Amino acid sequence: MFFDKIAGKVVRKFKYSINPSANATTIMSEGEYIWVSSIVGGVTRLHIPTGKSDYYQYNEDARLSSLSHSDAYGVVALDNGSYIAVTWNGYTLLAPEENDPSKLSATPYTNTSFLQYRNVETRMISVYYDKENTMDWN
């Protein structure tokens, strides 16, 4: 729902379908899209001009585009039109497809696929991207 605070009224409503047991963790506005990450529901991308939603969740079928887990704690935009979604089991790169940049393919990254990384903590519960490189890590 878009609210015009000067006029004091709702100017546009969208249907947002999400699992009733899901809890939203972050909401981000980026260009023509609103992104919502949630526990259980993964990541939803709402195209503002059309009201069309795309859903990204974990899928056990490795041939399908999938998040690393359906518990998503955040999403951030990168400079190249890609996005990072952080989840309970690592993170997922959402990158524009070559033949249709409006569609995103998901590539999950977890360290649990290799025995040597089984003891590494993969749960990511927050995310920040320093586009201007303003953070001083010294």
C-alpha positions in Angstrom: 0.0 0.0 0.0 1.3 3.4 -0.9 0.4 6.3 1.5 0.6 9.9 0.5 1.5 11.6 3.8 0.7 15.1 2.4 -2.7 14.2 1.2 -3.2 11.9 4.1 -4.6 9.0 2.1 -3.7 5.7 0.5 -2.9 6.3 -3.2 -2.3 2.7 -4.4 -2.9 -0.8 -3.0 -1.2 -4.1 -4.0 -2.1 -7.7 -3.3 0.7 -9.2 -1.4 0.3 -13.0 -1.0 2.5 -14.6 1.6 2.4 -17.6 3.8 0.3 -16.6 6.9 3.0 -18.1 9.2 5.7 -16.0 7.6 7.2 -13.0 9.3 8.7 -10.1 7.2 12.3 -9.4 8.1 13.2 -6.5 5.8 11.5 -4.3 3.2 13.6 -2.6 0.5 12.6 -0.2 -2.3 15.0 -0.4 -5.3 14.0 1.2 -8.6 10.7 -0.1 -9.8 10.6 -2.9 -7.2 9.8 -3.4 -3.6 11.6 -6.4 -2.0 10.3 -8.2 1.1 12.4 -10.9 2.8 10.6 -13.2 5.3 10.9 -16.2 7.6 9.3 -19.2 5.8 8.3 -17.2 2.7 11.8 -16.5 1.2 12.0 -13.3 -0.8 9.2 -11.5 -2.8 9.9 -8.9 -5.4 6.9 -6.7 -6.3 7.0 -4.7 -9.6 5.4 -1.4 -8.6 4.1 -0.3 -12.1 2.4 -3.6 -12.8 1.8 -5.1 -9.3 3.3 -8.4 -10.5 5.2 -10.4 -7.8 8.1 -12.8 -8.2 8.8 -15.3 -5.4 12.2 -16.8 -4.5 12.3 -19.7 -2.1 14.3 -22.8 -1.3 13.6 -25.8 -3.6 15.2 -29.2 -3.1 15.3 -29.8 -6.8 18.8 -28.6 -7.7 17.9 -28.0 -11.3 15.5 -25.1 -10.3 16.5 -21.6 -9.4 16.4 -21.6 -5.6 17.4 -19.7 -2.4 19.8 -21.3 0.0 16.9 -21.5 2.5 13.4 -20.2 2.7 14.1 -18.3 5.9 15.5 -15.0 4.4 16.7 -12.3 6.8 17.6 -9.6 4.3 18.2 -8.6 0.7 20.5 -5.9 -0.7 21.1 -4.4 -4.2 24.5 -4.6 -5.7 25.9 -2.2 -8.3 25.5 -4.6 -11.3 21.7 -5.1 -11.1 22.2 -8.2 -8.9 21.0 -8.8 -5.4 22.2 -10.8 -2.4 19.6 -12.5 -0.2 20.9 -13.8 3.2 19.3 -16.8 4.7 19.5 -19.3 7.5 21.8 -21.4 5.3 24.2 -19.0 3.6 23.3 -16.5 0.9 21.9 -16.4 -2.6 23.0 -14.3 -5.5 20.0 -13.2 -7.6 21.4 -12.1 -11.0 19.7 -10.9 -14.2 19.3 -13.5 -16.8 21.2 -12.8 -20.1 18.2 -13.3 -22.4 15.7 -11.4 -20.1 17.3 -9.0 -17.6 13.9 -8.5 -15.9 14.1 -12.1 -14.7 16.6 -13.2 -12.0 18.3 -16.5 -11.6 19.2 -17.6 -8.1 22.6 -19.2 -7.2 22.8 -20.4 -3.6 26.1 -20.3 -1.7 26.5 -22.5 1.3 29.6 -24.2 2.8 27.8 -27.3 3.9 28.5 -29.1 0.6 32.1 -29.8 1.5 33.0 -32.0 4.5 35.8 -29.6 5.6 33.3 -26.7 6.0 30.6 -28.7 7.9 31.6 -26.9 11.2 31.4 -23.4 9.7 28.4 -21.3 10.7 26.3 -20.6 7.6 23.3 -18.8 9.2 23.3 -15.2 8.0 20.8 -13.0 9.8 21.8 -9.5 8.6 23.3 -7.9 5.5 24.9 -4.6 4.6 26.5 -3.4 1.3 28.8 -0.5 1.5 28.5 0.8 -2.1 30.6 3.9 -1.4 33.2 2.1 0.6 32.8 4.5 3.5 33.3 2.0 6.3 36.8 2.0 7.8 37.7 -1.5 8.8 41.1 -0.7 10.3 
